[in-house]
Amino acid sequence: LRLLEDDGADVTYHDPFVAELDEDGYHLESVELTDEALSGADAVVILTDHSGFDYGRVVEQARVLIDARHVAPRPAGQGGSLGWIVKG
């Protein structure tokens, strides 16, 4: 978090199981996962594979998506085993 914010990034997150996060002197609170939050982000990173998320909606709304958990549906023609979806 420190490296991202030191480079000027505005970091937010959503996790229904972690309402607040304190990391390396930074305090963050989970934000609501809205279409506006997804489409307004420069990049969306999936780091957990919670059930109950509409990952298809995340793929549709995100401008750039990095799926580190292999849970999001892949766009047609995109394969690979790394779990990365790049849009943009």
Backbone as CSV, one residue per row, in Angstrom:
resi,resn,N_x,N_y,N_z,CA_x,CA_y,CA_z,C_x,C_y,C_z
1,LEU,0.819,-1.192,0.000,0.000,0.000,0.000,0.862,1.254,0.000
2,ARG,1.899,1.234,0.800,2.759,2.414,0.892,3.369,2.740,-0.468
3,LEU,3.860,1.741,-1.184,4.473,1.989,-2.490,3.467,2.571,-3.476
4,LEU,2.265,2.034,-3.486,1.239,2.555,-4.389,0.878,3.994,-4.047
5,GLU,0.629,4.246,-2.777,0.238,5.592,-2.372,1.396,6.579,-2.499
6,ASP,2.628,6.129,-2.260,3.783,7.010,-2.451,3.920,7.434,-3.911
7,ASP,3.447,6.584,-4.827,3.464,6.917,-6.252,2.214,7.678,-6.684
8,GLY,1.365,8.054,-5.726,0.200,8.874,-6.036,-1.087,8.111,-6.265
9,ALA,-1.089,6.809,-6.032,-2.300,6.014,-6.239,-3.316,6.282,-5.133
10,ASP,-4.574,6.281,-5.511,-5.682,6.356,-4.563,-6.196,4.930,-4.412
11,VAL,-5.844,4.270,-3.326,-6.146,2.855,-3.132,-7.443,2.708,-2.348
12,THR,-8.364,1.910,-2.886,-9.583,1.529,-2.178,-9.724,0.019,-2.287
13,TYR,-10.591,-0.552,-1.468,-10.828,-1.989,-1.556,-12.248,-2.301,-1.119
14,HIS,-12.703,-3.484,-1.517,-13.990,-3.993,-1.054,-13.786,-5.423,-0.581
15,ASP,-14.225,-5.703,0.625,-14.206,-7.059,1.159,-15.311,-7.152,2.201
16,PRO,-16.305,-8.016,1.973,-17.410,-8.110,2.926,-16.995,-8.690,4.279
17,PHE,-15.803,-9.286,4.354,-15.346,-9.906,5.594,-14.308,-9.069,6.339
18,VAL,-13.784,-8.032,5.700,-12.773,-7.169,6.321,-13.236,-5.722,6.164
19,ALA,-13.877,-5.198,7.194,-14.452,-3.852,7.123,-13.386,-2.760,7.158
20,GLU,-12.289,-3.014,7.862,-11.209,-2.037,7.973,-9.874,-2.745,7.841
21,LEU,-8.904,-2.019,7.318,-7.576,-2.577,7.104,-6.541,-1.573,7.590
22,ASP,-5.667,-2.009,8.476,-4.543,-1.191,8.931,-3.271,-1.885,8.475
23,GLU,-2.533,-1.216,7.612,-1.342,-1.821,7.018,-0.247,-0.780,6.908
24,ASP,0.861,-1.009,7.568,2.051,-0.173,7.415,1.750,1.314,7.624
25,GLY,0.926,1.608,8.617,0.612,2.996,8.921,-0.544,3.584,8.131
26,TYR,-1.161,2.797,7.261,-2.303,3.270,6.475,-3.572,2.631,7.006
27,HIS,-4.630,3.412,7.035,-5.932,2.910,7.461,-6.901,3.042,6.289
28,LEU,-7.534,1.942,5.916,-8.529,1.943,4.846,-9.802,1.301,5.355
29,GLU,-10.929,1.743,4.795,-12.219,1.131,5.092,-12.800,0.587,3.802
30,SER,-13.401,-0.582,3.881,-13.996,-1.222,2.717,-15.066,-0.312,2.112
31,VAL,-15.042,-0.177,0.781,-16.028,0.642,0.073,-17.079,-0.266,-0.549
32,GLU,-18.233,0.305,-0.861,-19.288,-0.450,-1.523,-18.854,-0.774,-2.952
33,LEU,-19.124,-1.985,-3.399,-18.729,-2.420,-4.737,-19.830,-2.039,-5.727
34,THR,-19.764,-0.804,-6.212,-20.764,-0.299,-7.150,-20.193,-0.286,-8.562
35,ASP,-21.086,-0.176,-9.549,-20.630,-0.037,-10.930,-19.756,1.199,-11.080
36,GLU,-20.109,2.272,-10.385,-19.339,3.512,-10.464,-17.934,3.326,-9.894
37,ALA,-17.825,2.601,-8.783,-16.504,2.358,-8.188,-15.651,1.510,-9.125
38,LEU,-16.253,0.495,-9.738,-15.509,-0.375,-10.645,-15.082,0.362,-11.913
39,SER,-16.007,1.068,-12.542,-15.688,1.734,-13.808,-14.821,2.970,-13.605
40,GLY,-14.845,3.546,-12.409,-14.046,4.730,-12.131,-12.615,4.434,-11.728
41,ALA,-12.327,3.178,-11.433,-10.969,2.802,-11.021,-10.063,2.661,-12.239
42,ASP,-8.820,3.085,-12.100,-7.845,2.876,-13.176,-7.571,1.392,-13.367
43,ALA,-7.605,0.632,-12.276,-7.392,-0.815,-12.336,-8.125,-1.475,-11.178
44,VAL,-8.619,-2.679,-11.424,-9.269,-3.494,-10.401,-8.454,-4.776,-10.279
45,VAL,-8.130,-5.146,-9.044,-7.337,-6.348,-8.793,-8.158,-7.283,-7.914
46,ILE,-8.349,-8.515,-8.369,-9.038,-9.528,-7.567,-7.976,-10.325,-6.825
47,LEU,-8.012,-10.237,-5.485,-7.015,-10.916,-4.657,-7.600,-12.029,-3.804
48,THR,-8.928,-12.136,-3.752,-9.584,-13.207,-3.006,-10.641,-13.836,-3.895
49,ASP,-11.061,-15.039,-3.565,-12.077,-15.712,-4.382,-13.339,-15.978,-3.569
50,HIS,-13.871,-14.919,-2.973,-15.101,-15.043,-2.198,-16.250,-15.477,-3.101
51,SER,-17.087,-16.368,-2.595,-18.297,-16.713,-3.332,-19.304,-15.580,-3.147
52,GLY,-20.256,-15.506,-4.027,-21.289,-14.493,-3.904,-21.024,-13.220,-4.683
53,PHE,-19.856,-13.082,-5.283,-19.571,-11.919,-6.118,-20.020,-12.191,-7.544
54,ASP,-20.502,-11.168,-8.215,-20.816,-11.262,-9.633,-19.553,-10.857,-10.394
55,TYR,-18.664,-11.823,-10.604,-17.398,-11.524,-11.260,-17.593,-11.117,-12.714
56,GLY,-18.672,-11.572,-13.340,-18.990,-11.122,-14.695,-19.217,-9.621,-14.734
57,ARG,-19.888,-9.090,-13.730,-20.116,-7.640,-13.639,-18.796,-6.913,-13.436
58,VAL,-17.911,-7.486,-12.639,-16.600,-6.873,-12.422,-15.849,-6.783,-13.754
59,VAL,-15.866,-7.871,-14.534,-15.204,-7.873,-15.845,-15.809,-6.808,-16.747
60,GLU,-17.132,-6.706,-16.769,-17.810,-5.731,-17.632,-17.492,-4.293,-17.242
61,GLN,-17.419,-4.001,-15.953,-17.284,-2.620,-15.490,-15.840,-2.129,-15.404
62,ALA,-14.902,-3.020,-15.128,-13.509,-2.605,-14.919,-12.853,-2.218,-16.238
63,ARG,-12.092,-1.129,-16.209,-11.321,-0.732,-17.395,-10.110,-1.634,-17.564
64,VAL,-9.432,-1.928,-16.468,-8.299,-2.855,-16.444,-8.545,-3.797,-15.279
65,LEU,-8.402,-5.093,-15.524,-8.664,-6.083,-14.484,-7.493,-7.044,-14.388
66,ILE,-7.031,-7.252,-13.173,-6.013,-8.265,-12.890,-6.667,-9.274,-11.956
67,ASP,-6.837,-10.490,-12.444,-7.497,-11.548,-11.681,-6.433,-12.515,-11.171
68,ALA,-5.980,-12.298,-9.955,-4.931,-13.133,-9.375,-5.474,-14.425,-8.771
69,ARG,-6.797,-14.621,-8.791,-7.402,-15.812,-8.186,-8.093,-16.725,-9.201
70,HIS,-8.089,-16.356,-10.481,-8.674,-17.187,-11.544,-10.174,-17.390,-11.351
71,VAL,-10.890,-16.358,-10.939,-12.318,-16.504,-10.670,-13.205,-15.766,-11.664
72,ALA,-12.674,-14.804,-12.388,-13.483,-14.011,-13.309,-13.633,-14.740,-14.639
73,PRO,-14.817,-14.630,-15.262,-14.977,-15.237,-16.585,-14.064,-14.543,-17.588
74,ARG,-13.445,-15.331,-18.438,-12.505,-14.796,-19.422,-13.238,-14.294,-20.657
75,PRO,-12.800,-13.157,-21.198,-13.355,-12.709,-22.477,-13.055,-13.742,-23.561
76,ALA,-13.895,-13.804,-24.576,-13.722,-14.769,-25.662,-12.326,-14.662,-26.257
77,GLY,-11.700,-15.810,-26.448,-10.389,-15.855,-27.080,-9.221,-15.641,-26.147
78,GLN,-9.491,-15.402,-24.868,-8.377,-15.189,-23.944,-8.184,-16.438,-23.100
79,GLY,-7.029,-17.032,-23.218,-6.702,-18.215,-22.435,-5.598,-17.882,-21.465
80,GLY,-4.809,-18.870,-21.155,-3.680,-18.653,-20.265,-3.972,-19.143,-18.870
81,SER,-2.925,-19.437,-18.149,-3.085,-20.000,-16.816,-2.692,-19.034,-15.711
82,LEU,-2.270,-17.829,-16.049,-1.807,-16.910,-15.018,-2.940,-16.220,-14.275
83,GLY,-4.134,-16.204,-14.850,-5.248,-15.569,-14.182,-5.343,-14.083,-14.432
84,TRP,-4.671,-13.583,-15.437,-4.673,-12.151,-15.715,-5.630,-11.843,-16.851
85,ILE,-6.470,-10.872,-16.647,-7.339,-10.367,-17.702,-6.953,-8.910,-17.896
86,VAL,-6.564,-8.578,-19.086,-6.178,-7.201,-19.357,-7.169,-6.624,-20.347
87,LYS,-7.777,-5.534,-19.967,-8.723,-4.830,-20.824,-8.226,-3.405,-20.972
88,GLY,-8.628,-2.769,-22.011,-8.291,-1.361,-22.108,-7.934,-0.943,-23.498
